[in-house]
Amino acid sequence: MGDQQRFSAETHVDAHQFLLSDFPVSFDEPPVPANGLFSVLPGEMVVYVGASSGAVTVTVEPRYNPPEAVELDEWEEVAEADVDVPNGQLGVRAIMAESPDLPLLSAHGPGLYRARVHARGRDIAFDVVAFEAVEDYLLQAWPSTTGGEEHVFKASDARGHRLRQQGFAVGDDHFG
């Protein structure tokens, strides 16, 4: 699989989130997303969306190497972090519905991966059921050897601002 192949699918979200997770999925309570976009747990990344439930569009780009540049112009939020993938099954997973038919992001098998998340449209249908996808996400992942720190490249939407500034309680229907 080359570094430029992208695959998209409508993905179901619940509780303002979907997962980028190794298999099997953990159901541990995620930490507060200090970056306003995602939280990292062992073997998974919890991605926070605007809609309370419904549909978002997720595009994945499995990579063998990091992208040459960070795509910022079309996106409102962009951040990245390392995710440990012990089973080599890093994929997009819905929480309470069937997961989308997308390829795994762990193109190199088990190990440590750097995952970059891009988001736009999280403020359009905030805290409502999105019957049609108005939010878009681009997930890129490649093998990582550095174990680097989380990095925020762009933080400009109101949803992320609320999560960064106010925090939230997991399970609260009106967080951040």
N, C-alpha and C positions, 0 to 999 in steps of 0.2 A: 504494500500500500504506500503510495507516494505521499510526500509531505503536503501536496496541494489539494488532495481530495477532500471534499466536504459533503456531508450528508445531512438532510433536514427531515424533521418529522414533527407533527403536532404532538405535544406531550401534556398529559393530564397533571394538574397540580392540586394539592390539598393543603390546607393549613398554611397557605402562603409559601409553599415550598415544593421542590423536587430534589432528587438526590443524584449525585455523581458518586457511584458507590461500587466497591468491589463486591463480589458475591461470596457468602451470603450477606444480606443487608443487615446492618446493626439498627436497633431501635432505641439506642441510647439517646438521652436528652442532649440536644446540641448546646454548645456554649453561645453566649450572646455574640452576634456577628459584629465585632468591633469595626470591621471594614465596611459595613453596610450592605454587603452583597452575599457573603457566604460564611459558614462556620466549618471548621475542619475537625473531624473525629478520626480515630484510627480506622483506616480503610474507606473513609468516605468524606464527601464534601456536601453540606446541606446548602442549596442555593435558594435564596429568598426572593420571591416574586411579589408583584403588586396585588394581583388578583387573589381573593381568598380561596377560590377553587375554580376549576374550569380548564381552559386550554391556553397554552403558550407554544410558540414555535422554537424548537431547539435545533441548532446546527452543530454538528461535531466535526472536528478535524483531528484525527489521530496522526501523530507526527513521530518521526524518529529523531528529529533535531528541533531546537527552538526556532520560532519564526525569526526572520531577519529584522522585522520591525513590529512594534506594537500598533495594532489598528485602533485609532482613537476617534477619528473624524465622525464616523457614523454611530458611535456608541456613547451612552450617557454614563455608564459605570464600567470600569475595567480593573480587575485585580487578579493576582495569582498567588498560589501557595503550593507547597509540596503535599502530596497524598501518598501514603504507603499503600501499596497494592499487593499484598502477600499472595493472593490467589490468581493474579493476572486477569481479572475479570472486571476491570473498571468500565462501567457503563452508566448511561442515563436510566434512572429508575423512578417510576411513579410511586407514590406512597400508598394510595388506596385504590389503584386501578392498574390495568395492564400497562407494562412499560412499553415505550415506543420501540419500533423496529429500527434501531440505529446500531452501527458497528461499535465495538468496544473501543475505548480510547487507549487501552493498554497495548499498543501495537508491538511492544518489545517483550511482552510477557510479565511475570511477577517482578516486583521491585518498587523503587521510589520513582514517582512521576511528579513533574511540575504541571499543574493545571491552571490555565488562564481562562477566566470567565469574563465575557462581555455581555452587557445588558442594555436594552433600550425599551421604552414604553411602559415601565413599571408604574408610572403615575397616571396612565390613561384610564385604567379600570381598577383603581386602587380599592381594595377591600370589598369587592363585589364578585359575583360569579361571572367569569368570562366565557360566554357561550361561543364566542369566536376569538381566536388568538389575536391579540393586539400587542403582546409583548414578544420580543425576540431575544434569543440568547445564542452566543457562539462560545463553544467550549473547545479549547485546544489543549492537548496534553502530549508530553514527550518525556522520555527517561531523564531522570535527574540524578546527579551524583554528588551534588553539593549540599543538599539539605538546607537550602537557603530560607531566609525569612520571608514572611508574607509581604507582598508589595502591592500598593494601590497606585495605579497609573492615572485613573480618572475617577472622580467622584462628583457627580453633578445633578443627580435626580433627587426629588423630594423624599421618595421612599428610602433611599440610602441615607439621606440626611437624618431622617427620623430614627432609623436604626442606630446610626453612629452617635447621635446626640442624646436620645432618650432611653435607648435600650428597650427591652421588652421582656415579658414573661411568657415562656413557652406554654402553650395551651390557652393563652388569653386570646379571645377572638378579635380583639382590637389593639394589637400591640403596635408600638412605635407610632 
